[in-house]
């Protein structure tokens, strides 16, 4: 940055506010800039500065595409289509990924990096940064000490801010009369898998994490009542993995969010408790739950914000919002600027501000089969990443 008319600190302040597309273009200006933009220090600085502006937050939308099989009125899953939607501007664009990830689901997003996987069917997971169009496959290792056949059941993704390390978590079950569980954790920094102890017995868990808060993944699960000596919470719970301490803990579910009917099952065990009227969210850096009460016309009469107190280990009501003029089918998440995202009964994506009454219907194809993930682009790069090349027919070149 020699010869620059601005002071170095001012120049860095300007550059770290630029979108990733501009940074990539400016790499060709000169070698010092290319070296600067590729340095871990700048990448981390840019991520912190760029993500601090709530207007830069987007949505990654995963749309399951089904086609009519013309046989017994059945529909066949023909794949997944991904798009990037800007929350503020309503601008949507397609996102290209490797065709090799066709049968993989998004697990979660942390610091601009997306983890994808399907541990039931795939022998690998993928780390993907759509902003810089790079991805990396990582093979799943065998669990040390598991000599009998076992099934991989669930996957999670997190980020250790203190160690600046992304981690993927695979939960597996040993086949047999007595279910035993094994956990493998992959560290991006060490490029290796290690086995950790779950610490308590579970009967089932969601196929992937249901929330990521402060970089820690949470699963919906059921804890065996015989494990009460190891955990004060039994039955329907949340299981959290602390990516820094590399240990699991059990979190109770909000009492007002228990569902009369389960959303889905895992190996015939009811394990997902979250009511279709609510959602687990990152509420200002804490685990939160948004739970709404609806009237006969499906309009939201009230919306409760519940926050979990890690020290006292209980849920407290943080806020209650009044009548919201929107017919809501499902709450999905909340953005950094306080806009709640949900799905209408007719399938449209909507955003609404419970404080101002602002309501927006996004111009995206209505569907019952899309999922969304909050995402802020970054320059995050991990060793071994390679470019995504998408041709006209979706094949890698």
LUMDOFI-611847 format. One line per field, with one value per residue (C-alpha): x negated, y, z; residue number from 1. Coordinates in Angstrom, 1 decimal, decimal comma, padded with zeros to 4 digits, always signed. Each point is the difference from the previous one (the first is absolute). Example, Ala and Ser with C-alpha at 12.3 -4.5 7.8 and 13.67 -1.06 7.14 Angstrom:
LUMDOFI-611847
px [-012,3	-001,4]
py [-004,5	+003,4]
pz [+007,8	-000,7]
tordo [1	2]
This chain:
LUMDOFI-611847
px [+000,0	-003,0	+000,6	+003,7	+001,4	+002,0	-001,4	-000,3	+002,6	+002,5	-000,6	+000,5	+003,2	+001,3	-001,2	+001,6	+003,4	-000,1	+002,0	-001,9	+000,5	-001,8	-002,8	-000,6	-000,1	-002,4	-002,5	-001,2	-000,9	-003,4	-002,0	+000,1	+003,8	+000,2	-002,2	+002,1	+003,3	-001,2	-001,5	+001,9	-000,1	+001,8	+002,5	+000,9	+000,1	+002,3	+002,3	+000,4	+000,6	+002,2	+002,2	+000,5	+002,2	+003,4	+000,8	-002,6	+001,9	+001,5	+001,9	-001,2	+003,2	+000,0	+002,9	+000,9	+001,2	+002,6	+001,2	+003,1	-001,0	+003,3	+000,3	+002,4	+000,1	-003,4	-002,6	-003,7	-002,7	-002,0	-002,5	-000,7	-000,2	-001,8	+000,4	-001,2	+002,6	-000,8	+002,3	+000,0	+000,2	+002,0	-002,6	-000,4	-002,6	-001,0	-002,9	-002,2	-001,4	-001,8	+002,2	-001,6	+002,0	+003,3	+001,3	-001,4	+002,0	-001,2	-000,8	-000,7	-002,0	-002,7	-002,1	+000,8	-000,9	+002,8	-000,2	+001,9	+000,5	+002,3	-001,6	+002,7	-001,1	-003,3	-003,5	-001,2	+001,0	-000,6	-001,1	+001,2	-000,5	+002,4	-001,4	-003,4	+001,3	-002,2	+000,8	-001,8	+001,0	-001,0	+000,4	+001,7	-002,2	+000,9	+000,8	-002,9	+001,2	+003,2	-000,7	+003,7	+002,1	+001,3	+002,1	-000,9	+003,1	-000,6	-002,3	-000,8	-002,2	-001,6	-002,8	-002,4	-000,6	-002,8	-002,0	+001,2	+001,0	+003,0	+001,2	+002,4	+001,7	+001,2	+002,2	+000,3	+001,8	-001,3	+002,4	+001,2	+002,4	-001,7	-000,5	-003,4	-000,9	-003,3	-001,0	-002,6	-001,2	-001,9	-002,3	-000,7	-003,2	-001,5	+001,7	+000,8	+002,8	+000,1	+002,4	+001,7	+002,4	+003,6	+000,2	+003,6	+002,3	+002,5	+002,9	+000,0	-001,0	+000,8	-001,8	-001,9	-000,4	+003,1	-001,9	-003,5	-000,5	-003,4	-001,5	+001,4	+002,5	+003,2	+002,0	+003,5	-000,2	+001,5	-002,1	+000,6	+001,7	-002,5	-002,6	+001,4	-003,1	-002,1	+002,5	+002,6	+002,1	+001,6	+002,5	+000,2	-003,1	-002,5	-003,6	-002,7	-003,6	-002,5	-002,5	-002,7	+000,2	+000,8	+002,8	+003,8	+002,6	+003,8	+002,3	+003,7	+002,6	+002,3	+003,2	+002,2	-001,6	+000,8	+001,9	+003,1	-001,1	-003,6	-001,5	-002,0	-001,6	-003,3	+000,0	+003,6	-000,9	+001,8	-002,8	+000,9	+002,0	+000,0	+003,5	+000,7	+001,1	-003,5	-003,7	-003,4	-002,1	-003,1	+001,4	-002,7	-002,6	+002,1	+002,2	+003,5	+003,4	+002,7	+003,4	+003,2	+003,7	+002,4	+003,7	+002,6	-001,0	-003,6	-001,2	-002,6	+001,7	-003,3	-003,6	-002,1	-003,8	-001,5	-003,7	-001,9	-002,1	-003,1	-000,9	+003,4	+000,9	+003,5	+002,0	+001,2	+002,4	-002,0	+002,8	+003,5	+001,2	+003,6	+002,3	-001,8	+002,0	-001,3	+001,4	-002,9	-000,5	-003,5	-002,7	-003,4	-002,6	-000,8	-002,5	-002,6	+002,1	+002,9	+002,2	+001,7	+000,1	+002,8	+002,1	+003,6	+002,7	-000,1	-003,8	-001,3	-003,1	+000,8	-001,9	+001,5	-001,2	+002,0	-000,9	+001,0	+002,6	-002,0	+001,0	-001,6	+000,8	-003,1	+000,1	-001,0	+001,8	+002,4	-000,9	+000,5	-003,4	-002,6	-002,2	-001,9	-003,2	-001,3	-003,2	-002,5	-002,7	-003,6	-003,5	-000,3	-002,4	-001,1	-002,9	+000,7	+003,0	+000,5	+002,2	+003,6	+000,4	+003,6	+000,9	+003,2	+001,3	-001,2	-003,0	-003,4	-002,5]
py [+000,0	+002,3	+003,2	+000,1	+003,5	-001,3	-001,1	-003,7	-000,3	+002,0	-002,0	-003,3	+001,4	+000,7	-003,3	-002,2	+001,5	-001,0	-003,0	-003,2	+000,5	+003,3	-001,4	-002,9	+002,5	+002,3	-002,9	+000,6	+003,7	-000,8	-002,7	+001,7	+000,1	-003,6	-001,0	+002,2	-001,4	-003,6	+000,4	-001,6	+003,3	+001,9	-002,8	+000,0	+003,8	+000,2	-002,7	+001,9	+003,3	-001,1	-002,2	+002,7	+001,9	-001,7	+001,2	-002,5	-003,0	-002,2	-003,3	-003,2	-001,7	-003,8	-001,0	-003,7	-000,6	-002,8	-001,3	-002,0	-003,6	-000,7	-003,2	-000,3	+003,8	+000,0	+002,8	-000,7	+002,1	+001,3	+002,0	+003,3	+003,5	+002,6	+003,8	+003,0	+002,6	+003,4	+000,7	+003,8	+000,3	-003,2	-000,7	-003,8	-001,8	-003,6	-001,5	-002,6	-003,0	-003,2	-002,6	-002,5	+001,6	-000,8	-002,2	+002,1	+002,3	+003,2	-000,5	+003,6	+003,2	+001,5	+003,1	-000,4	-003,7	-002,6	-003,6	-002,6	-003,6	-003,0	-002,5	-002,7	-000,3	+001,8	-000,9	+003,6	+003,5	+003,3	+003,5	+002,5	+003,8	+001,2	+003,6	-001,1	-003,0	-002,6	-003,3	-002,9	-003,6	-001,8	-003,7	-001,2	-002,2	-003,2	+000,2	-001,3	-002,9	-000,8	-003,5	-000,9	+001,6	+003,4	+002,7	+003,7	+001,8	+003,7	+002,8	+003,4	+003,0	+002,7	+002,5	+000,5	+003,8	-000,2	-002,6	+001,3	-003,5	-001,5	-003,4	-002,6	-002,5	-003,5	-002,0	-003,7	-002,9	-003,5	-002,7	-002,4	-000,5	+002,7	+003,2	+001,5	+003,3	+001,2	+003,5	+001,1	+003,6	+001,4	+003,0	+002,2	+001,2	-003,4	-001,6	-003,1	-001,8	-000,9	-002,0	+001,7	-001,4	+001,0	-000,3	-001,2	-002,3	+001,3	-001,9	+002,1	+003,4	+002,2	-000,9	+003,3	+002,9	+002,0	+003,2	+001,5	+002,6	+001,6	-002,7	-002,9	-002,4	-001,2	-003,1	-001,0	-003,3	-002,3	-001,0	-003,3	+000,3	-002,4	+002,7	+002,3	-000,4	+001,5	+002,6	+001,9	+000,2	-003,1	-000,6	+002,6	+002,2	+001,9	-001,3	+002,6	-000,6	+002,6	+000,2	+001,6	-002,4	-003,0	-001,2	-000,5	+001,3	-000,3	+003,0	-000,1	+000,9	+003,0	-001,4	+002,2	-001,4	-003,7	-001,4	-002,2	-001,7	-000,6	+001,5	-003,0	-003,1	-001,8	-003,8	+000,0	+002,1	+003,3	+002,5	+003,4	+002,1	+003,4	+001,3	+001,0	+003,4	+000,7	-000,1	-000,3	+003,1	+001,9	+002,8	+002,6	-002,6	-002,3	-003,0	+001,3	-001,4	+001,9	-001,3	+001,5	-000,2	+000,1	+000,8	-001,8	+002,0	-001,2	+003,6	+000,3	+001,3	+000,0	-001,0	-001,0	+000,2	-002,5	+000,0	-002,8	+001,0	-002,2	+000,8	-000,6	-002,6	+001,1	+001,8	+003,6	+002,1	+002,9	+001,8	-000,4	+001,7	+000,8	-000,6	-000,4	+000,4	-003,1	-003,5	-002,2	-003,7	-000,4	+002,2	-000,8	+002,4	+003,6	+002,2	+002,3	+003,0	-001,5	-001,1	-003,3	-002,4	-002,4	-002,0	+000,9	-002,6	+000,2	-000,5	+003,5	+001,2	+003,1	+002,3	+002,1	+002,4	-000,7	+003,5	+002,1	-002,2	+000,0	-003,0	-001,1	-002,9	-001,0	-000,6	-003,7	-003,0	-001,2	-003,5	-002,4	-001,6	+002,8	+000,7	+003,2	+000,7	+003,4	+000,8	+002,8	-000,2	-000,2	-000,7	-003,1	-002,5	-003,4	-002,0	-002,3	+001,9	-000,2	+002,0	-000,9	-000,3	-000,2	-000,6	+000,6	-003,5	+000,2	-002,2	+000,8	+000,9]
pz [+000,0	-000,5	-001,8	+001,0	+000,5	+003,0	+003,4	+000,1	+002,8	-002,0	-003,1	+001,9	+001,4	-003,5	-001,5	+002,8	-000,8	-003,7	-001,2	-000,8	-003,8	+000,1	+002,1	-002,4	-002,9	+001,8	+000,5	-003,5	+000,7	+001,4	+001,8	+003,4	-000,2	-001,1	+003,0	+002,3	-001,0	+000,2	+003,6	+002,9	+001,9	-002,7	-000,6	+003,7	+000,1	-003,1	+001,4	+003,3	-001,6	-002,9	+002,1	+002,6	-002,5	+000,2	-003,6	-001,3	+001,4	-002,7	-000,2	-001,6	-001,2	-000,6	-002,2	-000,3	-003,6	-000,5	-003,3	-000,8	-000,5	-001,9	+002,1	+002,9	+000,2	+001,7	-000,2	-000,3	+001,6	-003,0	+002,0	+001,7	-001,3	+001,9	-000,2	+001,9	+001,2	+001,3	+003,0	-000,6	-003,7	-000,9	-002,7	-000,7	-002,1	-000,6	+001,8	-001,7	+001,9	-000,8	-001,6	+002,4	+002,8	-001,7	+002,8	+002,8	+002,3	+001,5	+003,6	+001,0	-000,7	+002,1	-000,9	-003,7	-000,2	-000,7	+001,1	-002,0	+000,6	+000,1	+002,5	-000,7	-003,6	-000,6	+001,1	+000,0	+000,9	-001,8	+001,0	-002,5	-000,3	-002,8	+000,2	-001,3	-001,9	+001,8	+001,8	+001,6	+000,5	+003,3	+000,4	+003,2	+002,1	+001,8	+003,7	+002,2	+002,2	-002,0	-001,3	-000,6	-002,8	+000,7	-001,7	-000,4	+001,1	+000,3	-000,9	+001,5	-000,8	+002,2	+000,3	+002,9	+000,0	+002,5	-001,9	-003,4	-001,0	-001,8	+001,2	-001,4	+002,3	-000,9	+002,4	-000,6	+001,6	+000,5	-001,3	+002,6	+002,9	+002,2	-002,0	+000,5	-001,6	-001,4	-001,0	-002,5	-000,2	-003,0	+000,6	-003,1	+001,6	+000,8	-003,1	+002,1	+001,8	+003,7	+002,0	+003,0	+002,7	-000,1	+003,8	+000,2	-001,7	-002,6	-001,7	-003,1	-001,5	-003,0	-003,3	+000,3	+002,4	+000,4	+001,0	+000,2	+002,7	+000,7	-002,3	+002,1	-001,7	+001,7	-000,7	+000,9	+001,9	+002,6	+003,1	+001,7	+003,3	+001,5	-000,6	+002,5	+002,2	-002,8	-001,2	+002,0	-003,2	-001,6	-002,7	-002,8	+000,2	-002,0	-000,2	-000,4	-001,1	+001,4	-002,9	+002,2	+003,0	-002,3	+002,3	-000,1	+002,3	+000,3	-000,2	+001,0	-002,6	+000,5	+001,6	-002,2	-003,2	+000,5	-003,0	+000,3	-003,2	-001,0	-003,2	-000,9	+001,4	+000,1	+000,0	+001,3	+003,0	+000,4	+000,5	-001,3	+002,4	-001,6	-000,6	-003,6	+001,3	+001,4	-000,8	+001,7	-000,8	+000,9	+002,1	+000,4	+000,7	+002,2	-000,7	-000,6	-001,0	-001,8	+000,8	-001,4	+001,0	-003,0	-000,3	-002,0	-003,1	+000,4	+000,8	+002,7	+003,1	+002,0	-000,3	+003,0	+000,0	+002,4	+000,8	+001,7	+003,1	-000,1	+003,6	+001,6	-002,6	-000,7	-002,6	+000,7	-002,0	-001,5	-001,9	-001,2	-003,2	-000,6	-003,0	-003,3	-003,2	-001,7	-000,7	+001,0	-000,7	+001,5	+001,6	-001,6	+001,5	+000,9	-001,7	+001,6	-000,5	+001,9	-003,0	+000,6	-003,0	-000,5	-002,4	-000,9	+000,0	-003,8	-000,1	-000,6	+001,9	+002,2	+002,2	+002,8	+002,7	+003,2	+001,3	-002,9	-001,7	-003,2	-002,2	-003,3	-002,3	-001,9	-003,7	+000,0	-001,2	+002,7	+001,2	+002,8	-000,7	+000,4	+003,0	+000,8	+001,9	+001,1	-001,8	-000,3	-002,7	+001,0	-001,4	+002,2	-001,5	+001,3	-001,2	-002,9	-001,5	-003,7	-002,4	-000,9	-003,7	-001,2	-003,6	-001,8	+001,0	+003,6	-000,5	+001,4	-002,7]
tordo [1	2	3	4	5	6	7	8	9	10	11	12	13	14	15	16	17	18	19	20	21	22	23	24	25	26	27	28	29	30	31	32	33	34	35	36	37	38	39	40	41	42	43	44	45	46	47	48	49	50	51	52	53	54	55	56	57	58	59	60	61	62	63	64	65	66	67	68	69	70	71	72	73	74	75	76	77	78	79	80	81	82	83	84	85	86	87	88	89	90	91	92	93	94	95	96	97	98	99	100	101	102	103	104	105	106	107	108	109	110	111	112	113	114	115	116	117	118	119	120	121	122	123	124	125	126	127	128	129	130	131	132	133	134	135	136	137	138	139	140	141	142	143	144	145	146	147	148	149	150	151	152	153	154	155	156	157	158	159	160	161	162	163	164	165	166	167	168	169	170	171	172	173	174	175	176	177	178	179	180	181	182	183	184	185	186	187	188	189	190	191	192	193	194	195	196	197	198	199	200	201	202	203	204	205	206	207	208	209	210	211	212	213	214	215	216	217	218	219	220	221	222	223	224	225	226	227	228	229	230	231	232	233	234	235	236	237	238	239	240	241	242	243	244	245	246	247	248	249	250	251	252	253	254	255	256	257	258	259	260	261	262	263	264	265	266	267	268	269	270	271	272	273	274	275	276	277	278	279	280	281	282	283	284	285	286	287	288	289	290	291	292	293	294	295	296	297	298	299	300	301	302	303	304	305	306	307	308	309	310	311	312	313	314	315	316	317	318	319	320	321	322	323	324	325	326	327	328	329	330	331	332	333	334	335	336	337	338	339	340	341	342	343	344	345	346	347	348	349	350	351	352	353	354	355	356	357	358	359	360	361	362	363	364	365	366	367	368	369	370	371	372	373	374	375	376	377	378	379	380	381	382	383	384	385	386	387	388	389	390	391	392	393	394	395	396	397]
